[in-house]
Amino acid sequence: MCGGSSCLQSIIAPSALASDFGKLASECQRVLDDGADWLHMDVMDGHFVPNITMGAPVLEWVKKAIPDIKMDCHMMVANPLQWVEPVAKAGGYQYTFHYEATDDHMAVIKEIKKHGMRAAIALNPSTPASVLSDELIAQLDMVLVMTVWPGKGGQKFMPEQMPKLRNLRERYAKLDLQVDGGVGPKTIDECTQSGANVAVAGTAVFGAQDVKQAILDMRKSIDGQIAKEYK
Ligand SMILES: O=C(CO)[C@H](O)[C@H](O)COP(=O)(O)O
């Protein structure tokens, strides 16, 4: 997971989808205090997925409450280009759009970069890694391999997505690779052994008895794999 002088790092991004939305900002602060790096913000528009969650105005309030938060915005939306500017203005740190939602991926990436955010693409379970060309990857900061069908939290982890992750890691040693869906201390080892270094976990973090320990367990798994492969 290293290349040249730069190595990958473990990044733990609890999904706010599993938090109490009635006190969203304090829920985000709570997991940051317990060791989270980013907050994964699931934006659903009711079109790309059959569910509606939050939009840019909600993100803006969270950013106001926690100015140094890194909001990892997972855009499950039918028109990813439309929301780049509002999410950037709301304080988004990373903008992840779905490969399946557009034919003009470069246009969305250019818009994201223009607005100063990290750019990432998410792949649904049925979308193979082969759709991502080297040219596209060169413009990306991260690829998200979905380990559930997007649309709701608390679903069962799909181990059959691991070969896709492994394929991407073999092709791109330095790229941040994120897993999302059913990820937690029980499933993280499979993910890290297949090359993931960024873990999204909703239920497994917000529902944990000991949030700090859940985050630590996932970080240990990722860091252990990085150390093992590049000792
Ligand atoms: O993208 C998502 C759903 O579309 C969520 O981020 C994901 O499912 C996380 O929830 P959990 O960890 O509870 O499975």
The ligand as an SDF file (V2000), in Angstrom:
LIG
                    3D

 14 13  0  0  0  0  0  0  0  0999 V2000
  -23.8640    4.3140    1.9200 O   0  0  0  0  0  0  0  0  0  0  0  0
  -24.5360    3.8410    2.7850 C   0  0  0  0  0  0  0  0  0  0  0  0
  -25.8720    3.3230    2.4940 C   0  0  0  0  0  0  0  0  0  0  0  0
  -26.1840    3.6310    1.2110 O   0  0  0  0  0  0  0  0  0  0  0  0
  -24.0420    3.8090    4.2150 C   0  0  0  0  0  0  0  0  0  0  0  0
  -22.9010    4.6330    4.3400 O   0  0  0  0  0  0  0  0  0  0  0  0
  -23.6730    2.4490    4.6720 C   0  0  0  0  0  0  0  0  0  0  0  0
  -24.6460    1.5220    4.4320 O   0  0  0  0  0  0  0  0  0  0  0  0
  -23.1860    2.4920    6.0980 C   0  0  0  0  0  0  0  0  0  0  0  0
  -24.0440    1.9300    6.9760 O   0  0  0  0  0  0  0  0  0  0  0  0
  -23.7140    0.6170    7.8180 P   0  0  0  0  0  0  0  0  0  0  0  0
  -22.2880    0.7230    8.2540 O   0  0  0  0  0  0  0  0  0  0  0  0
  -24.6910    0.6820    8.9190 O   0  0  0  0  0  0  0  0  0  0  0  0
  -23.8790   -0.5470    6.8810 O   0  0  0  0  0  0  0  0  0  0  0  0
  1  2  2  0
  2  3  1  0
  2  5  1  0
  3  4  1  0
  5  6  1  0
  5  7  1  0
  7  8  1  0
  7  9  1  0
  9 10  1  0
 10 11  1  0
 11 12  2  0
 11 13  1  0
 11 14  1  0
M  END
$$$$
